[in-house]
């Protein structure tokens, strides 16, 4: 501010922007309070507001959104600042009496003070915007998001096993309405799970007619879980060793030279998305770390994975080391070669190609130059993985669509991986790769942000209809575009060509398949690239990476014969520009398709949004299982406990062993809070049931006060002011979080006090607990059965929850300090 506080108050509803010279100094930031232990930043902020009003100053709380403003006022109200007024214009602020407190929607990074006015921004208090969405760079929750629960779905309860989700039901609990999830078990037994404990629930995965519901109170589930846990513990141990071996290897750190790197990036003709920049940052962090990178870039088709690879290749090539780009098909290798050649045209970097499209003489010259170090970047198919290819100094291996390589090629990739940086690009990772990434054994970056103006592809699944196909092809031709017509087998090409000649004579087409001579295939693809044909009739050779912006209609013949990932990749060949694209997945007329094919096609039709590749991969994990994660069949264990819980247990075992501790199931229990309060999101506030379930799920995962307040601010912005029931729900979740940290399994509160049940009837630090109780003898009492009694009299359930929250906070702090001390000793 340089001594003068000048702010442009454009957020207010004035006729035009006005600059107000308030003449003041920078306000107080609560950095020390945010970082200090046992200090509540909101207490500090409330105390500061009181000091300012005592000095006769008007106080203005500036927030970034209406929801954040209302929430900040609510929180400060809980800390003794009442009567906060909402202002909508600067005139409203200046008309306030002295010592008044107001709130406004005003996007300020920092607050300021003058002789009569003090403006406190929410970032002064929180260090970040309250309503800013949390960006999760990497998240195993992607499987959770893969499909919301529908009535009849199979689910796993961490304590009771396999059941069936019936729906959401509101039950009276201690005379107050409480939303519960209704589950059905064997023998038509019912279980009602409070919504604040929804994290105990996970999807089972693929629907199975043979699945047997567990019996409530039976021992079969616990036995199955214990067996899977033991096997996972052993597997986690092996995974840790694999990761440790990789971490132990050394690689020369590589860092970009800022000037020339910025010049290279400037040649990218599009605006980078946030996710793209995050992925680039991740890759450069890996390259500079001094050990071999093994990162998976998972991004939807056309979302910019290749640009991340280009920038990584530039940095490595300019450092004097070689880069190999391996693609599964000749067409994709050809396209990558073209892209890399164009981007590196004006740089002292030699780019060569090695695939069957290259003549024998040129291929030999490329191999010789690679061995001599005269080629910096080579792009090719699995021909690059041959034993005859020798590198002078390979620094980076870029693998595109790894799932298309066979076992022998993957083994060769593993050999190359030992001491070089590896970057794997994929839109739909195979289940095994996805699992390795989600468990943290392979690093993962997700590019989920679509490019600007990108439209989702309209997808239709229907029996083959000659009239509809003809209309689709003609519509594309007459709007100046091109189309792909894909068949599953080479033998289908002749029949389809006859159909096109007879039914759609207006379009010109050309056929292509993988068994053609290299030169012939090259000529056909070049002609289609140049727009000389309206339709490309082909097999799945166009599946990966082909980028023709003018092609925006796709027809897949016998779509039931394709895999889920194949269909998704094929659909990605269209819709790569600003034009709306259409995909027609056809099935045989008057012929029943298999149940598996039907499920795949239904999934494809449901995944019609941009950036659905990762969601599709998790559906694939559901349908096919995790596969051979370590060379041994694991699907039996996945079937025992369900895909989500299996994933969670594996992550937990890996994390526990990495920390040197016991794989204790800290994530498999959830505190119960019984306070006679209404706990629900009313249907008049959020009418959609699926949205309510998603909100409950998100809320159950929020661990800090700032996260919960940001969530509340988002609710206010989306649905309006919070009803009393939602305010109570927020407080129940806050108490539950404190209980989890303190090791408290259950809290029963009534008009005369509360009984606190510790998990396993023991506290993590009994001496510290006894000392705390001795300092507050009127408040606490320990019963002979090791339960802790909180003595108080309160009538309103909200008062009970507020008092329990205050009582639990020091217990959570004591437990946290004890765990830190134990970790330090270990």
N, C-alpha and C positions, 0 to 999 in steps of 0.2 A: 504493500500500500504506500510505501515511501512517505509516511507521515500524514497522508491525507486519504480519507476514505471516500472514494468516488464510485458510485454504483449506478448502473443503468437499470432502472426498475421497469423492465419491459413486460414482466409477468403480470402486472396489475392491469385492470381494465380501464386504462386511460385512453384518450383520443389518439395518442401517439407516444412513441418512446421518449422519455425525458431523462436527462442526466441531472442528478441531484448531488451537489457538493455538500456532503454532510460535515466535513471538516473534523476528522477524528483520528482514532488509532485502531490498530488491529485488536480484535477481541481475544478473549481467553480460549485456548484450546485445551481439552481435557486429556491430553496424551498420557500424562503421568498416571492419572486415575484409571485410564483404560488398561494400562500395562501392570499396575500394582496388584498384588494379591490381597484378597479380603477387603477390597474397596469397591463399592458400587458406584459406577460412573453416574448413574441417574441421581443418586443421593448428592453427589458432588455438584451436578448441574442444578439440582433444585436449591441447594444451599447458595450457589452463586446467584441464581435468580432472586432469592430472598435478599441477598446483600445489595443487589442492584436496585430493587424496589425500595429498600430502606433508604438508599441514597437519593430517592426521588426520581429515578430514571424510568422511562417507559422501556419495557422489554419486549422484543419481537423475536419469536421463534420461526426461523425460515426453513421450510422443507421443500423437497423436490416434487411432491405430488400431494393431492388432496388426502389420499389414504395415509401417507406418511405423516402429514401434518396432524390429522385427527389422532393417529396412533401415538405420536410424540406427546401430544397434549394429555392423552389418557394415561400414559406411563408417568409423566410428571405429576399428574393429578394423584396417582397412587403414592407419590413421594411428597405430598403436602402442598403442591402448587395448584390452587383451585381458582376458578373464575377466569380461565384463559379464554379470551374472545377471538373469534374468527374474523379476520379483516380481508376485504377483497380489493382494496385500492390503497394507494399511498395517502389519499385524503382521509381514509378511515384510520390509518395509523397516526397521522398528525393530529387528528381530533381526539385521540385518547387522552384521558386525564393522566397526570403524573403518577408514577408508581403502578401503572396498569401493565398487565401481561397479555400479549396478543400473539396469534399465530397466523402466518401467511404462507401461500405457495409461492416460493421465490427461489430459483436455483442458484444459490450462493455456495462457493467452495469454502469460504471462510467468513466469519462474522466480524463486526467492528463495533466500536463505541464512540459516542460523542458526549458532550456535556449533558444532553437531555435524553439520549437514546442509546440503547444497547441491542444490537442484532446478534442473535446466536444461531448459527446454522446447525443443521442436524449432523453435518460432517464434523463440526467442532466437538460434538458430544460422542458420536459413534466412530469417527474415523473413516466412515464410508456412508454412502447414501443408504437410508433405511429401506427404500423400496427398490433399490437396484437388484435385478434378478441375479441369483448366484449362478455363475458360470461354472458348470462342472466339466472340467477338461477331460475327465476320465471317470467313467461310472459303471459299476456293475449293475446299477439299477436299470440299465437299458433292458435287461430281460424282464424286469418287473413291468416296464412300460410297454412291453411287446403286446400285451393284450389285457384289457380291463376284464374283470370278472363278470361273467354272465350266469344267470340262474342255471343250475345243472352242471357247472364246471367242477372238475375234481380239484381239490385243494389239499394242502398238507398243513396241519396244525403242529407246531413244534413239540407240543406235549402229548397230543392225542392221535396224531397220524392222519391217514387218508380219510377224508370226508367229502361231502358234496355241498357246494355253495348253493343255498336256497334263495337268499336275498337279505335285504336290510329290514330290520324290524325294530320298532320303538317300544320298549318295555318300561313299566313303572318300577323304579328301583328306589327304595326308601321314599316313596311317594313323589318322586321326581322322574320326568321322562328321560330315558337313556337309550341312545341308538346302539343296537347290537347287531352283529352279523350272525345270521341263522345258518347253522351247519347241520347236516344230517349224517349220522354214522350207522353202522350195522344194526339191524334190528329196529330201524326207524327211530333210533335214539337221536335226540336233538341237543345241540350245544349252542349257547348264545355267547358270542365273544364281544366284549365291550369294544367300541370303535377305537378308543385310545390305545388298545392293545393289538391293533390290526397288524403290527409288524410280526406277530407270531404266525401269521398266515402267509403261505406262499403257493403259487400255482403249481400243480402237479406236473404240467406239461401236456403232452399229447393225450387226447381223450382215448381211453382204452376200455373196450367192452369187457375185457377179462379182469379189469382191476377190481379187487375186493375191498370194500370199505372196512376200516378198522372198527374194532369194538371199543366203545368208551370204557375206560378203566381196565382194558386188557393189557397183557404184557407183550403181545406180538410186536407192536410198534416199537416199544423201547428196545427189544432185542434186535430188530432190523436196523434201528438207528445206531445202536452200539456197534454192530458188525460193520456197517458202512463207515462209521467214524474211525474205527481201528484201521480199516483198509485205507481210508483217506489220510490218516496220520502217517502211515508208511509211505504213501504216494507223495505226500507233501515233503517228506524227508528227502526223497529222490529228486523232486522238483527243486528244492533248495540247493541240493548239491550241483544240479545242472546250472542253476543261476550263479552259484558261487564260483564254479569253474569259469564261467563267462566273465564274471566280475574280476577274477584274478588275472585274466589275460590283459596284456598291455597293448596299446595302440598309440601312435604319435598323435598328439592333439592337433586338430585342424581348425583354424578360425578364419572367417572371411575378412578380407581387406576391405574396409568400409567404402572407400572411394569407388573402386572398380566394381565392387559388388552392387552398389546402388545404381551404377550405370547399367549393369546387366538386368537388374530388376525393372528398370524404367522401360525396357523393351516389352514387358508384359502388357498386352493391349487392354486388359480389363482391370477393374478395381478389385484388389484382394479382399476376400471376406475375412472376418475375425478368426474363424476357425483355420483358414489357410495360414494366416500369420502366426497363430498359435502353433500349428504343426511345424512351420519353418523354424520357429523359436525352439521347439522341442528337439528338432533334428540338429540344429547348430549346438545346442547344449550337449547333446550326445557326442558330437564330433569333437568338441573341445574338452571332453571329460578325461581323455587319456586311456579309455578302454573301448573294445569293439562295440559298436552300436548294433542293436537288434530291435528295430522299431517297426511296428505295423501301422501304416497310415490307412485308416478305414474311412473311405468317403464315397458318397453316392456317385453314380456314373455322371460325368460331366461337371463335377463339383471342384475340380482343380487339383487333383492329386499329382498330375504330371508336372505342374508348375513347381510344386514342392520338390519333386525329384530333380527337375532342371536346376534349381538353385543349389541343391546339395551337390549335384554333379559339377556345377561351376566352381564351387568352393574347393572341392577335392582336386579337380583337374588343374586349377590354377595354383594349387599347392605342389604340383609336380607329380602327383600320383595318378594312377589309371582308374577308370570307371567302366564297369560292365553293366549294361542294361539288358535283362533277360525277359523275353515275352513268350507266351505259349504258342502263338500262331505267327505264320509268316506275314499275314496282313497287318497284325498289330505291330510286329517288329518293323515292318516297312513304314507304318505311320509314325512310330517313335523316331525312326531314323530321319524321316523328313522333318519332324518337329525339332529334334536336336540339331540337325544340320542348319536349319534356318536361324535358330537362336544363337548358335556359336559361329555364324558366318564371319563376323567381324572381329573374332577373338583368335588369339594364337593357340587354338585347340583343334586337333585333328579328330574328326568323327568318321568312323567307318562302320560298315554293316556286314553281318555274317549270318546268312540263312540260305535256304535253298533257292531263293530268288537271285542270289549272287553267283556268278560264274566261277568255275573251278580255279581259274587263273587269279581272279580278283580275291577269292577266298584265301588262297595260299599267300598272296601278298599281304593280306590283312593279318593272317596268323604270324607271318614273319615280323611284321612291323610291331605287333603286340609284344612279341618276345624281345624285340630290340628296344622297346620303349618309345617308338616313334608315333604311336597312336595313343591319344589320351582317353578317348571315349569310344567304346565299341557297343553297337546295338545289335542284338540278334535273338534267335530262337534258342532251343535247347542245343543247337550246334555249338554254342559258346561253352557248353558244359562238357564237351568231348575232352578226352585225355590229351588229344593232340594240340589243344589250345593252351599255350603257356603265356603267362603275363609277366612283364618285367617287374612291375610294382603295383599290384592291384590294391587300391585303397577303399573303393566303394562298390558294392554289388547291389544293384536295384532290381528287384524281382516284381514283375507285374502279374497280378492274378495267379498267385502261387497254387491255387486249388486246381489249376489245369495241368500241372506237371505230374508225371508218374512217379512211382516209388524210386526207381533208379535215379531219376533226375533230382529228386529231393535228397537222396543220399549224397549225390555229388554236390548239391548246394550246401549240405551240412559240412562237407570237407572244406569247401571254399570259405565257409563262415568262420572258421576257427580264429583267424586273426585279422579279418577285414570287417569294415563297417557294412552292415546289411540294412537296406531299407525295402520293406515289402509293401506294395500298394494293392489294395483290393476294395471292391465295392461290397462284396458278400463273402466275408471270411467263412471258411469251412468250420464246422463245430469244434474241431480239435484246436485250430488256430485261435478261434474266438475264446475257447477256454483258457489257453495258455496266456492270452492277453488279459483276460479278466482276472486271472489269479496273480497277475503281476510278474509272471516269469518272462513274458515278452512285453516290452514297452508299447504303449498304445496311444495314438493320437486320432481323434475323430474329427472329420470334416463334415459337419451336418448342416452348415449354412448354405442355402442354394445361391447361385449367382443372381445378380439383380435382373429382374424381368423374366426369370425362368418360370415356365408354366408346367404344372404337373401333367403327365400323359394320361389321357382318358383311356381307360382299359375296359374292353368288353369281352366276356366269355360267352360263347354261344355255339350251337351246332353250325357246321359249314353251310352257308347259304350263298349260292352263286350270285343272286341278285345283290345282296348286301356287299359282297366282295367287289363286284363290278362297280357299284356306286362309290365305295371307299377309294378304289384306285382312280376312278375318273375324277372324283372331287380333288384328290391330291394333284393330278395332272393339270386340271384347269385352274388351280391356284398357284401353278408354277413350281410345284415341288416334285419330289421323287419318293419312291416307296421300296420297302424291303418285303419280299415274299419268301419266308423261310420254311423249309421242309425238313423232317427229321432224318431222312436217308437219301443217298444218291439215287436209289431206284425210284424215288418219288418225283424226281425232277422232270422226267419225260411226260408223265401223266399231267403234272401241273402246267408244264409248258403248253401242252395241247389245250388245256382249259383256258389259258390266257389267250392263245391264238383264236379260239372259237368264241369265247364269251366276252373278252375285252380287246377286240382288234385295234381299238383306238390307241392303246399304249404300246410303246416299244419296250422290249425287255431283253435281258441278257442273263445267261445262267452261269453260275460259278460253283466249284466245289474243291475240296482239298486234294483230290487226286489228279488234278490238271497239271500240265507241265508248268514250271515256274514262270516262263516267259508269257505263256497264254494267260495265266491268272493275273499277272502283272498288267497285261494289256487291257483285260476286262475291267479290272478295278480302276485303272487310269481313265478309261472311257466313262465309267459310271461317275467317278469323281468330277469329271469335266462336264457332266450333265448330258451326255449323248444318248442316254437311255432313261426311260421313265421308271422302270422297275428292275431291281436286281433280284433274280430268282436264285436262291442259294441254300446250302446246308448251313450248319452252325458255325462255319468259318468266319461269319461276320459277328459272332457273339461278343468278342472282346475288343473293346477300344476303338472300333471303327468310328471315325468322327466325320460325318457328312451333314452339315447344318441344314442343307436343303431337303434332306430325307426326313419326312415327318409323318409317314404312315407305315405301320408294320402289320403284316398279316402272317400269323404263325399257323401253318397247316398241321393238324394232329398235335395240338398243344399238350394233349394228355401223355405224349411220349417224351416230354422234356422234363428235366429236373427243375426244382424251384429256383435254384441259383441261375440255371441256364435261361429260364424264362425272364428272370429279372434283368440279366445282362442283355438279353435280346431287346427287351423293352427300352433299355438304355441307349440303343442305337438311334432312337428317334427322340425328338423333343429337346435337341441340344442347341436350339436358338430361341428367339422370342416368339416363334410361331407355335400355336397350339398343335400338339401331336396326338395321334390316335393309334392304339394297339388293339388288334382283333385276335383273340386267342380262340381258334376254332377247334371243335371236337367233331367226331364222326356223327353223321345223322343216323337216327334209328339204331344206335348201338350204345350199350351201357359201358361207361368207362369205369376203371377200378376205383375203389374207395380212396386209395392213396393219391391218385391223379385228381380226383374230385377235391380233396383237401388242398392240394397244391394250387389248383386253379382258384379256389375260394380265397386262399391267402393272397394270391396275386391280385385278385379283384379288390380285396379290402385294402391292400397297400397301395393306394393311389395318390398318396401325398409325396411331396418332395422330401428327399433324404431318408427314405424308408429302408435303405439297404441294410443297416445295422439291425433294424427291427426284423427284417426278413431272416437275417442270419440267426437271430435268437429263435425264430419260428423253426428254422432248420434244425437248430439244436434240440428243440422240442420233438420234432418229427423223427429225427434220425439218431438222437442220443449223442453223447460226447465222443464216441469212437475210441480209438486206441491212443489215449493221451500219453502213455509211456510204453506202448507196445503191448499192453495187456488189456483185455476187454473190460471196459468200465460200465457198460450200459446196464448191467445187472444192478449195480449200486444206484445208478440214476433211477431205475425203475422202482427200487426199494423206497427211496426218500423223495423223489421228484426232482426235477431239474433245478429249480430255484434254490431249494434247501441244500441240495448236493453242492451247488456252486458256492453258496454261503459257507457251508461247512469246510469245503476245500480251502477257500480264502482264509477262513479263520485258522485252520491248521497251519497253513503256510505262514501267516502273520505271527502266530504263537511261536512256531519253531524259530522264525527269524529273530523274535525277541528273546529267545532262549528260555521261554517259559513253558508251562503246561498248556496243552490245547484245551483249556477250560471253556465251556460254552457260554461265554459272557453274553453273546448275542441271542441266546435261545430262551431268555426269560424276560418277562415284562412286569413291572410293578402294578399292583391293583390299588386303585384309589377309590374308596367308598366314603363319600361325604354327603350323600343325600342331595347332590346338586344336579340340575338339568344338564346333561352332556349330549349335545347333538348339534348338527347344522340343520336348522328347520327347512322343510321343503319349500316354504314360501320365500326363503332367502336364496337357496340354490335348488331350483326345481328338478334339474337333471340328476338322476340317480347315479349314473356313471361318473359325472363330475364330482358329486359328493364323495363317492368312494375314493376317487383319485386324491381329493383334498384330504380325506382322512389318512390316506397312505402317506402323503407328503408330510402332513403334520406330525405323524408318529416318528418320522425320521429326523425332525429338527431337534438339535441338541443344545443350542445356545440361545440366550435371551435375544440377541440381535437377530438371529435367524427367525425366531418366532415373531418378533415385532415386524420384521420385513414381510413375513407371510401374512400377518394381520393387515398391514398396510396394503398389500396386494389384494386381499379380500375386499377391503373398503373401496379400492379403485375399481374392482371388477363388479361387485355386487351391491355396494352401498354400505352405509353405517352398520357396524356389527350389532346383531341382536344380543340380548343378555345371555342367551344360551351359548352363543359362540364365544363370548367373553369368558364364560365359565369354563368352556372346553379348553380355551387357551391356557387358563390357569391350572386346570387339571393336568395338561401336558407338561407345563412348567414344573409342577410338583412331581410328576412321574419321572422327569429327567433328573431332578435332584435325588429322588429315591434310588434311581438306577446307579448314580455315582456313589451314593452312600451305602449301597448294598442292602436297601430296604425292599422287602418283597411285597409288603402289603400295609396299607394304612386304613384303619376303620375309624371314622370320625362321627361323633354324635353331639348332642347339645351340651354334654358335660366334659368333653375332651376327646382325645384320640389315642388309639392303641397302635404302636408302630412295631411291625414284625420284621426282624432282620432275616436275611437269607441264610438258611442253615442255622438259625438261632445264634449267630455270632457276628460281631462287628470286627472290621478289619484291624482296628487299633483300640482294644478294650481300655487300657490305661488312660488314653486321651479322652475317650468317651466318659469314663468315670470322673475325670477332672472337670470336663465340661458340665456334667450333671451336678457336681458339687458346687459349681459356681452359680447354678440356677436351680436351687432346691425346691423353690415354690412352683417351678414350671414342669420339672421332670421327676419321674419316679420309675425305678426298675422293678419289675415283678419277678417272682421266683422262677417263672417259666421263660425268663430272658426277654420278655416283651418290654418295650419302653412305653410308659404312659405319659402323654402330654396333657397336663391338667389345665383346663380353662372352661369358661362358660360362654357359649355363643349360640345364637338362635339361627341366624341366616347362614345357609350353606356357603355363600360367598365369603363370609367372615371366617368360617372354618378353614376354607382353602387358603385364604390370605395368611392366616396364623400358621397353618401347617407349612406353607412355603417359607415363612420367616424362620420356623423352627428347623426345617430340613437343611437350609443353606449352610449353617456351621457344621452339621454332621457330614455333608458332602465335602466341605473343605478339609475336615479332619481326615476323612477317608482318602482324599486326593493326596494329601501330604504323606500319609502312611504308605500309599502305593509308590509314590516317588522315592521315598526312603528305601523301600524294598528293592525297587529297580536299581537304585544307586548302589546298594549293597551287592546285588547280583552282578 
